[in-house]
Amino acid sequence: MNLRMMRWAIAISIAAALAACAPVRVKESAETNTAQSAREAKLAPITRWTLTAHIGVSDGKDGGSGELVWKQNGDNYDFTVHAPVTGKTWKLSGDASRATLEGVDSQPDTGRSPDRLLKDRLGWDVPLAQLSSWVRGLRARGSAPNTVYDAQNLPAVIEQDGWKVEYRDWFTDRNPPLPKKVFATRGNSRVRVSIEDWSINE
């Protein structure tokens, strides 16, 4: 086998391996919609939860990452990111009407929109309100979503408000299952959340 043929064989093998690992995706149907509605009916009323994760954010040129602890209690949130490389920690907290960002400037930054604070002070494009639904595998309030499911009737992709949210892995030992890897993209904006642990307070 010459070098060119060997390269083709390797490329085909890699493509086959990737295809084998890719989840089978099915379009929304009555069955998948019923399964998702049942998940949402159980998870949406639970407003107290905590996740620990690794988060990475990029705009195609610049980005940042760190260890995330996200605590949600109704409208109140505490979104804390620690960057091990720099040793810095910043915290975004607030409720439906206010937001405070600490640890970036010498004094806390305040505003009405957490998304705007993150964008203005860090350059991070993170839709926090929608993401709080998407990280739980739920469709967010807002525009009508386009949803694609996997073979287990769990969301594989949710497209909503201009964002494409892909679910790469799930904690299937939870009832109902909860996302493990959530990748959201809109244009050049990227938000990747690799969840290590969930704590749900019913």
C-alpha positions in Angstrom: 0.0 0.0 0.0 1.5 3.3 -1.1 1.5 6.5 1.1 -1.5 8.0 -0.6 -3.6 4.9 -0.1 -2.5 4.7 3.5 -3.6 8.3 4.1 -7.0 7.5 2.6 -7.4 4.4 4.7 -6.5 6.3 7.9 -8.9 9.1 7.0 -11.8 6.7 6.4 -11.0 4.9 9.7 -11.2 8.2 11.6 -14.4 9.2 9.9 -16.0 5.8 10.7 -14.9 6.1 14.3 -16.3 9.6 14.6 -19.6 8.4 13.0 -19.8 5.5 15.5 -19.4 7.9 18.4 -21.9 10.5 17.1 -25.4 10.3 18.7 -28.2 9.2 16.5 -30.4 12.3 16.0 -34.1 12.3 15.3 -36.4 15.2 14.5 -39.1 16.3 16.9 -42.1 14.1 16.9 -45.1 13.4 19.2 -43.0 10.8 21.1 -40.0 13.0 21.6 -42.0 16.1 22.4 -44.0 14.1 25.1 -40.7 12.9 26.6 -39.3 16.4 26.7 -42.5 17.9 28.1 -42.4 15.3 30.9 -38.7 16.2 31.7 -39.6 19.9 31.7 -42.7 19.4 33.9 -40.4 17.7 36.5 -37.4 20.0 36.3 -38.8 23.5 35.5 -40.5 23.9 38.9 -37.2 23.1 40.7 -35.7 26.6 41.2 -32.9 25.7 43.7 -29.9 24.0 42.2 -26.1 24.1 42.0 -23.7 22.9 39.4 -19.9 22.8 39.3 -18.3 22.8 35.9 -15.5 23.9 33.6 -16.6 26.8 31.4 -14.9 28.1 28.3 -16.0 31.2 26.4 -14.7 32.6 23.1 -15.6 35.1 20.4 -13.4 33.5 17.8 -10.4 35.7 18.7 -10.3 36.1 22.4 -11.6 33.9 25.2 -11.4 32.8 28.8 -12.0 29.8 30.9 -12.2 28.6 34.5 -13.9 26.5 37.1 -17.5 27.5 37.5 -19.8 27.2 40.5 -23.3 28.3 39.6 -25.9 28.5 42.4 -29.5 29.3 41.5 -32.3 30.0 44.0 -35.4 31.2 42.1 -34.5 34.5 40.5 -31.4 34.8 42.7 -28.1 33.6 41.1 -24.4 33.4 42.1 -22.2 32.7 39.1 -18.6 32.3 40.3 -15.6 31.6 38.1 -12.1 30.8 39.3 -9.3 30.9 36.7 -6.5 28.5 38.0 -3.9 29.9 35.6 -4.2 33.5 36.9 -5.5 32.7 40.4 -8.2 35.2 39.9 -11.9 34.7 40.9 -14.8 36.9 39.9 -18.5 36.6 40.9 -21.7 37.6 39.1 -24.7 37.7 41.4 -28.1 39.3 41.4 -31.8 38.6 40.7 -34.3 39.5 37.9 -33.8 43.3 38.3 -30.2 43.8 39.2 -26.7 42.3 38.7 -23.4 42.8 40.4 -20.0 41.8 39.1 -17.2 41.6 41.7 -13.5 40.7 41.3 -12.9 42.3 37.9 -12.5 46.0 38.8 -11.4 47.5 42.1 -15.0 48.3 42.9 -18.1 46.1 42.1 -19.8 46.8 38.8 -23.6 47.0 38.9 -26.3 47.1 36.3 -29.7 45.7 35.3 -28.4 43.1 32.8 -26.0 40.3 33.8 -25.4 39.6 30.1 -24.3 43.3 29.5 -22.0 43.3 32.5 -20.2 40.1 31.3 -20.0 41.5 27.7 -18.8 45.0 28.8 -16.3 44.0 31.5 -15.1 40.6 30.3 -16.0 40.4 26.6 -18.0 37.3 27.3 -21.2 36.7 25.3 -23.2 34.5 27.7 -27.0 34.6 27.6 -27.4 33.8 31.3 -31.2 33.6 31.6 -31.5 31.2 28.6 -28.4 29.3 29.7 -30.0 28.6 33.1 -32.6 26.6 31.2 -30.3 25.1 28.6 -27.8 23.7 31.1 -30.7 21.7 32.5 -31.7 20.5 29.0 -34.8 22.6 29.0 -36.2 24.9 26.3 -35.9 28.5 27.4 -38.6 31.1 27.4 -38.5 33.3 24.3 -38.7 32.4 20.7 -40.0 29.0 19.6 -37.2 26.4 19.7 -36.2 23.9 17.1 -35.3 20.7 18.8 -33.5 17.6 17.7 -33.4 14.5 19.9 -31.1 11.5 20.4 -32.1 7.9 20.5 -33.0 8.2 24.2 -35.4 11.0 23.4 -33.1 13.5 25.1 -32.3 16.8 23.4 -29.3 16.6 21.1 -29.7 20.1 19.7 -31.8 23.1 20.8 -31.9 26.1 18.4 -33.4 29.2 20.0 -32.9 32.9 20.1 -30.1 32.7 17.5 -28.1 30.2 19.6 -27.4 26.5 18.7 -27.1 24.5 21.9 -25.6 21.0 21.5 -25.7 18.3 24.1 -22.6 16.1 23.9 -23.1 14.0 27.0 -25.7 13.4 29.8 -25.8 12.1 33.4 -28.1 9.3 32.5 -28.0 7.9 36.1 -30.1 10.9 37.2 -33.9 10.9 37.1 -34.6 12.7 35.0 -31.3 12.8 33.1 -29.3 16.0 33.4 -26.8 17.4 30.9 -23.0 16.8 31.3 -21.6 18.7 28.3 -23.4 21.7 26.8 -21.9 23.6 23.9 -23.7 26.8 22.7 -22.8 28.8 19.6 -24.0 32.0 17.9 -21.9 33.3 15.1 -18.4 33.5 16.5 -19.6 33.3 20.1 -18.9 30.0 21.9 -19.9 28.9 25.4 -18.8 25.5 26.5 -20.0 24.1 29.9 -18.6 20.7 31.0 -20.5 19.9 34.1 -18.8 17.8 36.8 -21.6 17.6 39.4 -25.2 18.6 39.9 -27.0 19.3 43.2 -30.8 19.6 42.8 -32.8 20.9 45.8 -36.5 20.0 45.4 
